[in-house]
Amino acid sequence: MSDQVKPKEDAVFGADKTALSRRETLAVELAERIAGDPHTVTSSFWNTLKEEFTDDELVEMTFACGIFNWGNKFNITMQLDTDGTTYEKGMEYREVEPA
C-alpha cells in the first residue's frame, strides 16, 4: 500500500501535481485555500468544485479541513509538544508579534 500512496503524497506536498486526479487536485486546493485564507474559496472556485463533488462530499471535505486547521491552531496557541512516540519531543514554535 505504501508504494501506491507515496506518489500521491509526493504530489500533495510538492509542486508537481500530475500524479493526482482532477478530483484529488481540487481537494488539495480546497484544503490549501481553507488553511491559507478561506476567503479565497470564491464562488467561481466553489462552482468548479460542484462540477466534481456532491454536496455531501463538499460538506465532509470542508468540515475535515476546518477541524484539522482548528487542531493546528489550538496546538500552536497552546505550544503543545508531542508525546515522543511518533514524532520527536521538543517542538519549537516561532513567535510573531502582531502587525
N, C-alpha and C positions, 0 to 999 in steps of 0.2 A: 504494500500500500504506500509506503514512504516514497518509492520510486515514482508513483503516479502523482503524489501530492507535491513533490519537490519542484517540478517545473512551474506549477501554478503558484506556489509560494514565492519562487524567484520572480515571477512576473508581477505579483501583487506588490512586492517590496522593491522592485526595480523599475527602470524606465521602459523596458520592452514588454508590452502587454500582449504580444502576439500569441502567447500560449493560452490566453483567455478567450472564451467565447464572448459574443456581444453582451449577453446577459451578465456574465461574470465581470466584464469591464465596466458596465453600467453600475453594478452593485458596488464595486470598489470605488467608483467615482462618487456614488451617493455617500458612502462611508467617509470618504475624504472631505467632501463638502460639508457634511454634518460636523465632522471633527474640527475642520478649519473655521468655517463660518456658515452656519445653517441658512443665512440669508442668501447664499449662493445657490440654494435649491430653488431655482426660479420656476415660474410657470412653464416656460419652454422646456426646461430640463425635466420637470415633472411629467409633462406630456410625452416626452421621449421615453421615460421610464414606463409609463402606462401602455406604451406600444409593446413592451416586453414582459411586463409583470402584471399579475392580477392585483386588485385592491388588497386582498388578504396578504399577498406576498409583500406589497409595499408597506403595509402596516407592520408586519413582522420584521422586515429589514430596518425600518425606521426606529422601531422600538428597540431592537437589538443594538443598533448604533448608539441610540440615546443612552441606554443603560450602561454600555461599555464606556462611553465618554463620561458619564456621571461617575462611574467607578474610578476612572483615571483621575478625574479632578478631585474626588474625595481622597484618594491615596496621596496625591501630590500635596493637597492642602494639609493633610494630617502628617505628611512626611513619614509615611509608614515604611517599614523595612520588610524584607522577605523573611520567611521562617528558615531559609537556608537549605531547604530540601531540593528545590528545583533550580533556583537562582541563587547566586552568591548573596550573602548578607552584606550590609554596609552601603546601601544605596545612598547616593548623594543627590540632593535636589538643588538646582540653581535658584537663586533668589533674584527677583527683578522688582525694583521699585516702580510703582505706578507712574505713568507719564503725567 
